[in-house]
Amino acid sequence: MLRLTVMVSGGGTNLQAILDGIASGGIRGAKVVKVISNSRKAYALERAAKAGIPAECITRRDHPEPEQFNRALLASLQEARTDLVVLAGCLVVIPQIVVDAYPNRIINIHPALIPSFCGTGYYGLGVHEAALKRGVKVTGATVHFVDGGTDTGPIILQKAVEIREGDTPEVLQRRVMEEAEWVILPKAIDLIANGRVTVADGRVHILEER
């Protein structure tokens, strides 16, 4: 059973998609053992409580020294005996000490088709604002492994979403979540939990189901 720790900063809609996927059988061989947030106001903490999942808030305010914060985060992951770290709307830059401890065992969902609209400064609603400003006709979401860069790790899954005339950033954000994020994040977890994902030469290979 793959033990998941889900890291969130806000409402936790992707966390809910994971929990729903486990409940429906769409995610096999995995369970959420902990939720970590960097904000006490995150509704994701309530979602965790309702699901009976242990949750913890680790903030930079409580750990003002960077090294102290980094070690607190790593300790929390290790205490939960985490197999896979899932960044599901997490606005924390993952410390290198954590990346090193979990090589190819941290995944992130990004609300665009990497390498478009990704990297430093591209998060949340700003990603969709940038896509609309550029006038692209298709956007989407990407699940990728986390490495030492920003949105630079090997890509696991992507799904495209059409941009429609009259879209606002808020409308587009919702469509990307519903049509892409909530689909490919649970799917990626299921693939990993069932041994169907390998990484070689910086690229992900998905194995056929046995």
DONUMI-168973 format. One record per atom (N, C-alpha, C): residue in three letters; x negated, y negated, z negated. Coordinates in steps of 0.05 Angstrom, whole numbers, plus 5000, padded with zeros to 4 digits. Example, Ala and Ser with C-alpha at 12.3 -4.5 7.8 and 13.67 -1.06 7.14 Angstrom:
ALA473651144844;ALA475450904844;ALA473650664844;SER474350454858;SER472750214857;SER474249994843;
***
This chain:
MET498350245000;MET500050005000;MET498249755000;LEU498549595020;LEU496949345023;LEU498049135003;ARG496349034986;ARG497148844966;ARG496648564976;LEU498848404979;LEU498748144990;LEU498947924968;THR497147734970;THR497547484955;THR498147264975;VAL500347134971;VAL501246924990;VAL500746644978;MET499346484993;MET498646214983;MET500446004998;VAL501645834983;VAL503645644994;VAL503245364981;SER504145164995;SER504044894984;SER506844764982;GLY508844874996;GLY511444734998;GLY513744924993;GLY515644915012;GLY518145055009;GLY518045355010;GLY516145465024;GLY515845755024;GLY517645895043;THR518245765066;THR519945905085;THR518546145098;ASN515946125102;ASN514346355112;ASN514146575091;LEU513946495066;LEU513946685044;LEU516546845045;GLN518746695049;GLN521446835050;GLN521547025074;ALA520346945096;ALA520347115120;ALA518847375114;ILE516647355099;ILE515147595091;ILE516847765072;LEU518047645053;LEU519747805034;LEU522047935048;ASP523247795067;ASP525447905083;ASP524448135100;GLY522048095111;GLY520948305128;GLY520348565113;ILE519448535088;ILE518948765071;ILE521548905065;ALA523548745058;ALA526148855050;ALA527548995073;SER527148895097;SER528549015120;SER527049245133;GLY524549285124;GLY522949495136;GLY521249405160;GLY521449145167;GLY519849035188;GLY516949025181;ILE516348995156;ILE513549025146;ILE513449275130;ARG511749465139;ARG511549725126;ARG508849745112;GLY508849865089;GLY506349925075;GLY504949685062;ALA506549485055;ALA505449245042;ALA507449135021;LYS506349005001;LYS507948864981;LYS506648614972;VAL508248414965;VAL507148164954;VAL506748194924;VAL504248174915;VAL503648214887;VAL503247944872;LYS502847734887;LYS502547474874;LYS503047244894;VAL504047024883;VAL504246774899;VAL502646564884;ILE501046424900;ILE499346204888;ILE500045944903;SER500545734887;SER501045474899;SER499145264887;ASN498645064902;ASN497044834892;ASN498844604883;SER501444654883;SER503344444874;SER505544574856;ARG505844444833;ARG507944544815;ARG510744484825;LYS510944304844;LYS513544234855;LYS514344414879;ALA512644594887;ALA513244764910;ALA515544944905;TYR517544934923;TYR519945104920;TYR519145394923;ALA516945444936;ALA516045724939;ALA515745864912;LEU515045714891;LEU514745834864;LEU517445934854;GLU519645794862;GLU522345884854;GLU523046134870;ARG522246144895;ARG522746384911;ARG521346624899;ALA518946584890;ALA517446804878;ALA518846894852;ALA519746704836;ALA521046774811;ALA523646934816;LYS525146844836;LYS527646984843;LYS527047274852;ALA524747314865;ALA524047574875;ALA522547744854;GLY522047624831;GLY520647774810;GLY517747804815;ILE516547624830;ILE513747634837;ILE512147444819;PRO509947534807;PRO508247354791;PRO507247124808;ALA507346884796;ALA506546644811;ALA504646474793;GLU502846334806;GLU500946174791;GLU500545914806;CYS500245694792;CYS499545434804;CYS496645364797;ILE495045334817;ILE492245264813;ILE491844994827;THR491344784812;THR491144514824;THR488344404819;ARG487644214836;ARG485144074833;ARG485243884809;ARG487643804802;ARG487843634778;ARG487043794753;ASP487844044752;ASP487044214729;ASP484144304731;HIS483044304755;HIS480244394759;HIS478844174775;PRO478143954763;PRO477143724778;PRO474443774791;GLU472843944780;GLU470244014793;GLU470744214815;PRO469844154840;PRO470344344862;PRO469544634856;GLU467244674844;GLU466344944838;GLU468245084819;GLN469344924800;GLN471245034780;GLN473845124794;PHE474744954812;PHE477245024827;PHE476745274844;ASN474445284858;ASN473845504876;ASN473745774860;ARG472545764837;ARG472246014822;ARG474946094809;ALA476545894802;ALA479245964791;ALA480946094812;LEU480745994837;LEU482246114858;LEU481346404864;LEU478746434866;LEU477646704871;LEU478446894849;ALA478246804824;ALA478946984801;ALA481847064802;SER483646884810;SER486446944811;SER486947154832;LEU485647134855;LEU485947334876;LEU484947604868;GLN482647604854;GLN481447854846;GLN483047984823;GLU484147824806;GLU485747934784;GLU488248084794;ALA489247984817;ALA491648114829;ALA490848354846;ARG488348414847;ARG487248634865;ARG488348604893;THR487948354903;THR488948274930;THR487448424951;ASP488848534970;ASP487648654994;ASP487648455017;LEU489848305020;LEU490148105042;LEU491247845031;VAL489847625037;VAL490747365029;VAL492347245053;VAL494747155048;VAL496447045069;VAL496946745064;LEU495946575081;LEU496346295079;LEU498946225094;ALA501046165079;ALA503646135091;ALA504645845085;GLY503545655100;GLY504145375095;GLY502445275071;CYS499945355072;CYS498045275050;CYS496245055060;LEU496244825045;LEU494744595053;LEU492044575039;VAL491244785026;VAL488644795013;VAL486544895032;VAL484244755034;VAL482044855049;VAL480745085033;ILE480745325045;ILE479845555030;ILE476845545026;PRO475945555001;PRO473045534995;PRO471445755008;GLN469045695015;GLN467245895028;GLN466846135010;ILE466846094984;ILE466446314965;ILE468746524968;VAL471146424974;VAL473446604978;VAL473346735006;VAL472646575026;VAL472246685053;VAL470246915053;ASP468046875039;ASP465947075037;ASP466847325023;ALA468547285003;ALA469547514987;ALA471647675002;TYR472947555022;TYR475147685037;TYR474647665067;PRO472547775077;PRO472047755106;PRO474147895122;ASN475347755141;ASN477547865158;ASN479747975141;ARG480147855117;ARG482347935100;ARG483847695090;ILE483647475105;ILE485247235100;ILE486447165127;ILE489047125127;ILE490447045152;ILE491946785147;ASN492246635169;ASN493646375168;ASN495646355191;ILE497846225185;ILE499846165207;ILE499545865213;HIS499045805239;HIS498745525248;HIS500945465268;PRO502245235265;PRO504545165282;PRO503945055309;ALA502145175323;ALA501445105351;ALA499945335363;LEU499645315389;LEU498145525404;LEU495145445404;ILE493745555385;ILE490845505383;ILE489545585410;PRO487745425422;PRO486245205410;PRO487544925413;SER490144915421;SER491444655423;SER492344555395;PHE492144295390;PHE493244175366;PHE492444325341;CYS489944375337;CYS488944515314;CYS486344375304;GLY485444475281;GLY482944355270;GLY483544145249;THR481544005241;THR481843805219;THR483943605226;GLY485743565207;GLY487843355210;GLY490443455222;TYR490343695234;TYR492843805246;TYR494243995227;TYR496243895214;TYR497844055196;TYR500643935194;GLY502544115186;GLY505244015180;GLY506543885205;LEU508143685199;LEU509643545220;LEU507843405240;GLY505343335232;GLY503543205250;GLY502743365274;VAL502843635272;VAL502243805294;VAL504343765316;HIS506843755308;HIS509043735327;HIS509243455338;GLU508543255322;GLU508442975332;GLU506342955355;ALA504043095350;ALA501843085370;ALA502643225396;ALA504043445393;ALA504943595417;ALA506943435434;LEU508743305420;LEU510743135435;LEU509442895447;LYS507542775433;LYS506242535444;LYS504642605469;ARG503442845469;ARG501842935492;ARG503543015516;GLY506043085510;GLY507943155531;GLY507643435541;VAL506543615524;VAL506443895533;VAL509244015535;LYS509544215552;LYS512144335556;LYS512544585540;VAL510344695529;VAL510544935513;VAL508744905489;THR509744975466;THR508144985442;THR508545265429;GLY508245295403;GLY508645555391;GLY507345575364;ALA506445825358;ALA505145875333;ALA503046085337;THR501046085319;THR498846275320;THR498246385292;VAL497846645291;VAL496746775267;VAL493946845273;HIS492146755255;HIS489246815259;HIS487946885233;PHE485647015235;PHE483947065212;PHE482546795204;VAL481946765179;VAL480646525169;VAL477646575167;ASP476046395178;ASP473146415175;ASP472246155163;GLY469746075166;GLY468645845154;GLY469445585166;GLY470745585190;GLY471645345203;GLY474545285198;THR475645095212;THR478445015210;THR479945115235;ASP481645315231;ASP483145435253;ASP481345555275;THR479045655267;THR477145765286;THR476846065285;GLY478146205267;GLY477846495264;GLY479246645287;PRO478646905289;PRO479847065310;PRO482847065310;ILE484047035334;ILE486947025337;ILE488147305337;ILE490247335321;ILE491547595319;ILE494047605337;LEU495847405334;LEU498247395350;LEU498947105356;GLN500247065379;GLN501346805386;GLN504046845398;LYS505746635396;LYS508346645408;LYS509046365418;ALA509946345442;ALA510546085454;ALA513445995448;VAL513745735447;VAL516445615442;VAL516745385462;GLU518945375476;GLU519445165495;GLU520044895481;ILE518944685492;ILE519644415483;ILE521944315501;ARG523944205488;ARG526344115502;ARG526543805503;GLU527843715523;GLU528343425526;GLU529743325501;GLY528843105490;GLY530142995467;GLY529143105440;ASP527343295440;ASP526343405415;ASP525043185398;THR525543195372;THR524143035352;THR522143225339;PRO520143115325;PRO518243285310;PRO519643475291;GLU521743375278;GLU523243535258;GLU524743765272;VAL526043705294;VAL527443915309;VAL525544125320;LEU523344035331;LEU521344215342;LEU520044385320;GLN519544265298;GLN518444415275;GLN520244645267;ARG522844595266;ARG524744795258;ARG524845025279;ARG524844945304;ARG524945155325;ARG522445325325;VAL520145205321;VAL517645355320;VAL517645555297;MET518745465274;MET518845645252;MET520745875258;GLU523145815268;GLU525146025272;GLU524346215294;GLU523246115316;GLU522746275340;GLU520046405340;ALA518146285325;ALA515346385326;ALA514246465299;GLU514046275281;GLU512646325255;GLU513946565240;TRP516546555238;TRP517946765222;TRP517947035236;VAL517147035261;VAL516947285276;VAL514147405275;ILE512147235281;ILE509447355284;ILE507947385258;LEU508647225238;LEU507147275212;LEU507847545200;PRO510447615197;PRO511047885187;PRO509948105206;LYS510048055232;LYS508948265250;LYS506048305246;ALA504548085243;ALA501648105238;ALA501048265213;ILE502548205192;ILE502148345167;ILE502648645170;ASP504848705185;ASP505448995190;ASP503249125205;LEU502148995226;LEU499949115241;LEU497549165224;ILE496848975207;ILE494549005190;ILE494949225169;ALA497349225157;ALA497949425137;ALA497949715148;ASN498349735174;ASN498450005186;ASN496050065203;GLY493849925197;GLY491249985209;GLY491049945238;ARG492649755249;ARG492649715278;ARG491049475288;VAL489649345269;VAL488149105276;VAL485249145271;THR483549105291;THR480649115288;THR479548855299;VAL477148785289;VAL475748545299;VAL472948625309;ALA472348555333;ALA469748605344;ALA468848365362;ASP466348275357;ASP465248055372;ASP467047815372;GLY468247765348;GLY469947525345;GLY472647535357;ARG473447775367;ARG476147795379;ARG477648015366;VAL480347975365;VAL482148175352;VAL483048375374;HIS483048625366;HIS484048835384;HIS486348975369;ILE488649005381;ILE490949135369;ILE491249415380;LEU491049605362;LEU491149885370;LEU494049985375;GLU494250175393;GLU496950295398;GLU497950445373;GLU500550435369;GLU501650575346;GLU501550875350;ARG500651005329;ARG500451295330;ARG503051435326;
***
